């Protein structure tokens, strides 16, 4: 990650990437916001740290290698506070090796070549790749080490049956994931990001439906033809990534349905079943929304070529009046806009749903949470050096104490606890985050462990508070800029969550997507899996064409051609297979719970 096998695997990986959970981008991006102060004496107050120097267990130093995105050169766990704790307790060091591919691409390439270099841990990225690793007997079976990792089996007992499900043959345990993912329960969902000065100039318009956004952006580009001496762009996107066409189908999930990360079907929540996606009127309205923005020049001309780095660079330049989906960038974007003297151009997240949902009276928003995170799936290679040493660290990391340490830092330095038992960020932490360039400090403070170990960082804790400070309502309001607070006040929101959790236009209902996301993983050898693969490959090519249609007539033709072709490729058979597997999924999970 040669011959025909390698080509086939690489080509498959490109197709499989449509199913990647897009929140992985958010996790990778927000991980880089973790931080640390330079005060070493404060670091010694960490309750999980030891006062000794050197390994407590007297064992020789061992280094484990793991791939890491988001870094441009190798780094060592000895550079951060948590890594020093791990070295003191276990004499274990992690070396993070940078790479540019997606996790699934890289994992497939290595598996095809049967060559992992000197890596000890692999992140597979998506379930289909995870299954290939298990079938190839590449991962260590964790069941064989229960005596070494009792904390792990206890702390993750609610999720382990789902992880066992990836071994279709025996239900054995080979991997872990960073779930559960409950990010949207305590912070803004992944909707639209809009510039506050534009909202203010247009009289704080009510933004609810796609029609509202079309009308708003039409006026916005007239009022703001330029931004910081550059031509303004109504909306920017990052559909140049492999999952771009999938992301372009997401609006139904804000409009009374749910999406399980494929372009073959989606969830009818009320009917509790999976239905075809391509032919559904809500998908047509979604593509029409993007088509209007594209035809009218509101959408960025480079929306289909920009990947995340280009998208972020463009956003930082101040030219975007709005940006789709990627709310995790807002803290750094806002900080940089303040540094260049334009805090009035900062952003807030605003809700969006399809106009057809409102017209049909479907005034409910089912916001997903997921017990599993396929994009953050990790396994220990059977070739790993002294795996027992690595498992000892896994056991240590599998605790609520370490989850809070990796998500909030050190009590007294990074957060305090109020009378209600909620963690409140300290002024020192807030100052680091607002500095405009917190990455180095934050990485030193928290490290990169949340993407390696099952720390439940993306979950909501027993007290209902986010396990990761940057996803928590208390933190978000404390860290909000004056510009953001001005916008919240103008809209009458006590917190940024009011726009969703207390919206008079729709009811906000949490929805567990786990059974649907997990049961739709088809065995690659099934005929339906091959149909699914062809459908997703076709949709990847056709969706950009539909969205870029020149007029209504061309849009209708391209859309209808797409529906017809997807039907011919067997969409209904694939959806029927999804629903068949959904029925048996809960039974299997119950069986795996007993293992």
PyMOL commands that set and color helices and strands:
alter all, ss='L'
color gray80, all
select helices_A, chain A and resi 3-19+23-31+40-43+77-79+81-90+103-113+127-135+142-145+150-155+157-164+183-185+196-201+210-223+244-247+250-254+281-295+308-316+327-339+343-345+355-359+374-376+387-397+400-408+427-433+439-446+449-451+469-471+473-479+482-491+498-501+514-519+527-547+552-568+571-593
alter helices_A, ss='H'
color red, helices_A
select strands_A, chain A and resi 62-68+75-76+92-98+121-123+175-177+192-195+226-227+230-231+265-268+273-276+322-324+347-350+364-369+377-380+415-417+423-425+507-512
alter strands_A, ss='S'
color yellow, strands_A
deselect
rebuild
show_as cartoon
